[in-house]
Amino acid sequence: MELRLTRSTIRDWRSEDVASLVHHANNRKIWLNLRDSFPNPYTLADGKRWIETAASESPVTSFALEVNRQAVGGIGIMLKGDIFRHSGEIGYWLGEEYWGRGIVTEAVIAMTQYAFSHFNLNRISAGVFEWNPASMRVLEKAGYQFEGIMRKGAIKDGKLINEHIYAILLDESHAAG
Ligand SMILES: CC(C)(COP(=O)(O)OP(=O)(O)OC[C@H]1O[C@@H](n2cnc3c(N)ncnc32)[C@H](O)[C@@H]1OP(=O)(O)O)[C@@H](O)C(=O)NCCC(=O)NCCS
């Protein structure tokens, strides 16, 4: 898979990405905004394990964000099951030195379109921690709607926090795209 965008390329993870992955992922500011399954510190072993996991997915739903020929972030869709099988959850992160250039907004728009056209989804959501206005802004710019707050539903960095829920439906994505 490869989506060539103006600011980045979304593509499969490759084993040679590991050094760049670890360099950019090993950042507490990134960890603070993701689930605890994203490690901190982020070691070489963590990077290797992640790339192997992504490569073994079927279908592949975890991708690298490439800028200047380096994998400097990640973006993916978690597919849900059972009664939620037409729903997915988008997740993303970008190396700090690239923040504020519109890279993730463009990638979320493209990934959303890709996910709707490949994974038989009707809804894609995202949960954003209360202290992360940049990610809320990204989702708004990508056409996601704010739906509400899961009050104190998550624990991160030892604090019980609110999670802001955003979502886009298939119909709405035609308009957004
Ligand atoms: C959140 C993150 C993905 C944003 O990526 P990015 O490429 O810098 O995002 P963009 O440049 O496309 O857009 C960021 C927007 O947030 C805005 N923003 C940044 N900091 C902000 C703040 N403190 N308050 C309000 N808005 C803010 C920017 O101004 C921009 O909006 P604009 O275009 O209207 O000016 C990136 O910072 C990141 O990886 N953070 C850590 C991991 C993370 O939070 N992942 C998402 C978990 S839900």
The ligand as an ORCA input file, in Angstrom:
! r2SCAN-3c Opt
* xyz 0 1
  C      -1.478     15.738     17.400
  C      -0.517     15.552     16.210
  C      -0.814     14.248     15.546
  C      -0.749     16.719     15.240
  O       0.034     16.522     14.072
  P       0.422     17.770     13.125
  O       0.930     17.260     11.833
  O       1.300     18.697     13.910
  O      -1.025     18.440     12.932
  P      -1.427     19.548     11.862
  O      -0.243     20.439     11.615
  O      -2.048     18.865     10.692
  O      -2.583     20.337     12.633
  C      -2.428     20.728     13.975
  C      -3.470     21.772     14.315
  O      -3.548     21.903     15.736
  C      -3.333     23.238     16.071
  N      -2.717     23.268     17.383
  C      -1.479     22.886     17.724
  N      -1.293     23.059     19.049
  C      -2.457     23.541     19.541
  C      -2.889     23.945     20.816
  N      -2.077     23.850     21.890
  N      -4.153     24.408     20.971
  C      -4.980     24.498     19.898
  N      -4.620     24.137     18.650
  C      -3.366     23.670     18.475
  C      -2.455     23.785     14.976
  O      -2.491     25.200     14.953
  C      -3.123     23.142     13.764
  O      -4.347     23.769     13.449
  P      -4.480     24.916     12.309
  O      -4.064     24.293     11.000
  O      -5.910     25.293     12.339
  O      -3.549     26.032     12.706
  C       0.965     15.561     16.683
  O       1.168     16.700     17.449
  C       1.334     14.336     17.499
  O       1.824     13.350     16.970
  N       1.116     14.400     18.822
  C       1.429     13.275     19.734
  C       0.588     12.027     19.462
  C      -0.891     12.321     19.392
  O      -1.391     13.249     20.018
  N      -1.628     11.494     18.626
  C      -3.070     11.624     18.531
  C      -3.745     10.917     19.654
  S      -5.529     11.162     19.632
*
